[in-house]
Amino acid sequence: MSSGDTRKLDIEKIGDVTVATFTDKKILDETNIQIIGNQLFGLVDDVGSKKILLDFSNVEYLSSAALGKLITMDKKVKGAEGKLRLCTIRPEIYEVFAITKLNKLFSMHENRDKALEGF
């Protein structure tokens, strides 16, 4: 599953936190969103990660279907009694979270360092 172009997330461990950085600038395509969803869910289901930080520093566009995956991911993480945080979200993407009131659902942070504090 981690062959070149199907890998949509760069995964690294910082202490006990799994940091997943999106590699695509645009998360719009249904197939890609499916792959991203599977890779995110795998962090909880297969890897057993409890603390997950999603880094949006590369992301310029995000579709509403991608938001759906994030909501499912949030439920999955909470179901596993874990924590999910988001960081480095561009203002124009944050706006989408704000309009949909998802900024209230997710723990969102300005940058990676702030997000890792007290995780």
matplotlib code that plots the C-alpha trace (Angstrom):
import matplotlib.pyplot as plt

x = [0.0, 2.9, 4.0, 4.9, 1.7, -0.9, 0.7, -1.2, 0.2, 3.7, 3.6, 6.0, 6.1, 6.9, 7.0, 3.7, 1.9, 1.4, 1.8, 0.2, 1.1, -1.0, 1.2, -1.4, -2.0, -5.6, -7.8, -10.6, -10.6, -13.0, -10.5, -7.8, -10.1, -11.0, -7.3, -6.6, -9.6, -8.3, -4.8, -6.2, -8.5, -5.6, -3.7, -6.4, -7.6, -4.3, -1.5, -3.5, -2.5, -4.3, -2.9, -3.0, -2.1, -3.1, -0.8, -2.4, 0.7, 0.7, -3.1, -4.4, -7.9, -10.1, -13.5, -16.5, -16.1, -12.7, -14.4, -16.7, -13.6, -12.3, -15.5, -15.5, -11.9, -12.8, -15.5, -13.0, -10.4, -12.9, -14.3, -10.7, -10.5, -7.8, -7.3, -7.2, -5.8, -5.4, -2.7, -1.3, -4.6, -4.6, -7.1, -9.2, -9.5, -10.2, -13.1, -14.7, -14.3, -15.9, -18.8, -19.6, -19.1, -16.4, -14.0, -16.0, -15.7, -12.0, -9.1, -7.4, -3.9, -1.9, 1.2, 2.7, 4.5, 1.3, -0.6, 1.9, 1.8, 0.0, -1.3]
y = [0.0, 2.4, 2.4, 5.9, 7.4, 5.7, 7.0, 10.1, 10.6, 10.9, 9.2, 9.9, 9.3, 12.1, 10.6, 8.7, 10.9, 9.7, 12.7, 12.3, 15.0, 15.1, 14.9, 16.2, 20.0, 19.3, 16.7, 16.7, 13.5, 10.8, 8.0, 9.9, 10.7, 7.0, 6.1, 8.9, 7.7, 4.1, 5.2, 7.4, 4.7, 2.2, 4.3, 3.6, 0.1, -1.5, 0.5, 1.2, 4.8, 6.7, 10.2, 11.4, 14.8, 15.6, 18.2, 20.2, 22.3, 21.1, 21.2, 24.1, 22.6, 20.3, 18.9, 18.4, 14.6, 14.9, 16.6, 13.6, 11.3, 13.6, 13.4, 9.6, 9.6, 11.7, 9.2, 6.3, 7.9, 8.8, 5.3, 4.0, 6.5, 8.4, 12.0, 13.7, 17.1, 19.1, 21.7, 24.1, 24.8, 27.6, 30.4, 29.5, 25.9, 26.9, 28.9, 25.7, 24.2, 27.4, 27.5, 23.9, 24.4, 21.6, 24.0, 23.2, 19.5, 19.3, 20.4, 22.8, 24.3, 27.0, 24.8, 21.5, 22.6, 24.1, 21.0, 18.7, 20.7, 18.7, 16.1]
z = [0.0, 0.4, -3.2, -4.6, -5.9, -3.7, -0.5, 0.4, 3.9, 5.3, 8.7, 11.5, 15.2, 17.6, 21.0, 21.3, 18.7, 15.2, 12.8, 9.4, 6.9, 3.7, 0.6, -1.9, -2.4, -3.6, -1.9, -4.3, -6.2, -4.9, -5.4, -3.6, -0.8, -0.5, -0.3, 2.3, 4.3, 4.3, 5.3, 8.1, 9.4, 9.2, 11.8, 14.3, 13.2, 12.2, 13.9, 17.0, 17.2, 20.0, 19.5, 15.9, 14.5, 11.0, 9.4, 6.6, 5.7, 2.1, 1.5, -0.6, -1.5, 0.4, -0.9, 1.2, 0.7, 2.4, 5.3, 5.6, 6.0, 8.7, 10.6, 10.3, 11.4, 14.5, 15.4, 15.0, 17.1, 19.9, 19.7, 20.4, 23.3, 21.4, 20.5, 17.1, 16.4, 13.2, 12.5, 9.9, 8.1, 5.6, 6.2, 3.1, 4.2, 7.8, 6.4, 5.2, 8.6, 10.2, 7.7, 8.4, 12.2, 12.1, 13.7, 16.9, 16.4, 15.8, 18.0, 15.5, 16.1, 14.4, 13.9, 14.7, 17.9, 19.4, 18.4, 20.1, 23.4, 26.1, 23.6]

ax = plt.figure().add_subplot(projection="3d")
ax.plot(x, y, z, "-o")
ax.set_aspect("equal")
plt.show()
